[in-house]
């Protein structure tokens, strides 16, 4: 159990060191790796001693910072999608609303 907690602490500290340079894929990999370790810890069905609880508390201190970075990346992606959507709406406003294959017939008098 201590080995898993130390592994969890190591990857958490590793992501925190360069959190501002991490992209969504790297954070996604971190979350997946972290979840695997947490699942292994939960499958052990053992209670934590005081030392282990301190390690867990130390790890959880970083959650707010990580979640904030993930939210920032989410907001950046949302603004990019909104910008693309606005551009699409503007382009549609300038497109011809009628079919391109229309014909005009002129009658002679």
C-alpha positions as CSV (number, residue, x, y, z in Angstrom):
1,X,0.0,0.0,0.0
2,X,2.9,2.4,0.8
3,X,4.4,1.7,-2.6
4,X,1.1,2.7,-4.3
5,X,0.8,5.8,-2.2
6,X,4.4,6.8,-3.0
7,X,3.7,6.2,-6.7
8,X,0.6,8.4,-6.5
9,X,2.5,11.1,-4.7
10,X,5.4,10.9,-7.3
11,X,3.1,11.3,-10.3
12,X,1.1,14.1,-8.6
13,X,4.3,16.0,-7.8
14,X,5.5,15.4,-11.4
15,X,2.4,16.9,-12.9
16,X,2.5,19.9,-10.5
17,X,6.0,20.9,-11.4
18,X,5.2,21.7,-15.0
19,X,1.4,22.1,-14.7
20,X,1.3,25.3,-16.8
21,X,3.0,23.6,-19.7
22,X,0.8,20.5,-19.7
23,X,-1.9,20.1,-22.3
24,X,-5.2,18.3,-22.0
25,X,-3.8,15.0,-23.3
26,X,-1.0,14.9,-20.7
27,X,-3.5,15.8,-18.0
28,X,-5.8,13.1,-19.3
29,X,-3.0,10.5,-19.1
30,X,-2.3,11.7,-15.5
31,X,-5.9,11.2,-14.5
32,X,-6.1,7.8,-16.0
33,X,-2.8,6.7,-14.3
34,X,-4.0,8.2,-11.0
35,X,-7.3,6.4,-11.3
36,X,-5.6,3.0,-11.8
37,X,-3.6,3.5,-8.6
38,X,-6.7,4.6,-6.7
39,X,-8.6,1.6,-7.9
40,X,-5.8,-0.6,-6.7
41,X,-5.8,1.1,-3.3
42,X,-9.5,0.6,-3.0
43,X,-9.4,-3.0,-3.9
44,X,-7.1,-3.7,-0.9
45,X,-9.9,-2.9,1.6
46,X,-7.4,-1.9,4.2
47,X,-7.5,1.1,6.5
48,X,-4.8,3.7,6.4
49,X,-2.4,4.4,9.2
50,X,-1.5,7.9,10.3
51,X,1.5,8.2,8.1
52,X,-0.5,7.1,5.0
53,X,-3.2,9.5,5.9
54,X,-0.6,12.3,5.9
55,X,0.6,11.3,2.4
56,X,-3.0,11.2,1.1
57,X,-3.6,14.7,2.6
58,X,-0.5,15.9,0.9
59,X,-1.6,14.5,-2.4
60,X,-5.1,16.0,-2.0
61,X,-3.6,19.5,-1.4
62,X,-2.7,19.6,-5.1
63,X,-6.2,18.7,-6.4
64,X,-7.4,22.3,-6.5
65,X,-4.5,23.5,-8.6
66,X,-4.9,20.5,-11.0
67,X,-8.6,21.0,-11.3
68,X,-8.1,24.7,-11.9
69,X,-5.7,24.0,-14.8
70,X,-8.1,21.5,-16.3
71,X,-10.9,24.0,-16.1
72,X,-8.6,26.6,-17.8
73,X,-8.0,24.1,-20.6
74,X,-11.7,23.4,-20.9
75,X,-12.5,27.1,-21.1
76,X,-9.8,27.6,-23.8
77,X,-11.4,24.8,-25.8
78,X,-14.9,26.2,-25.4
79,X,-13.8,29.7,-26.5
80,X,-12.1,28.1,-29.6
81,X,-15.3,26.2,-30.4
82,X,-17.4,29.3,-29.9
83,X,-15.1,31.3,-32.2
84,X,-15.4,28.6,-34.9
85,X,-19.2,28.6,-34.5
86,X,-19.4,32.4,-34.8
87,X,-17.3,32.2,-38.0
88,X,-19.6,29.6,-39.4
89,X,-22.6,31.7,-38.7
90,X,-21.0,34.8,-40.4
91,X,-20.0,32.7,-43.4
92,X,-23.5,31.4,-43.8
93,X,-24.9,34.9,-43.8
94,X,-22.9,35.7,-46.9
95,X,-23.7,32.5,-48.8
96,X,-26.4,32.5,-51.5
97,X,-29.7,31.4,-50.1
98,X,-30.9,30.1,-53.4
99,X,-29.7,27.3,-55.6
100,X,-26.7,28.0,-57.9
101,X,-28.4,26.3,-60.9
102,X,-31.2,28.8,-61.3
103,X,-32.1,30.1,-64.8
104,X,-33.5,33.4,-66.0
105,X,-35.8,33.4,-69.0
106,X,-36.2,36.6,-71.0
107,X,-39.2,37.1,-73.3
108,X,-38.9,39.0,-76.6
109,X,-41.6,41.4,-77.5
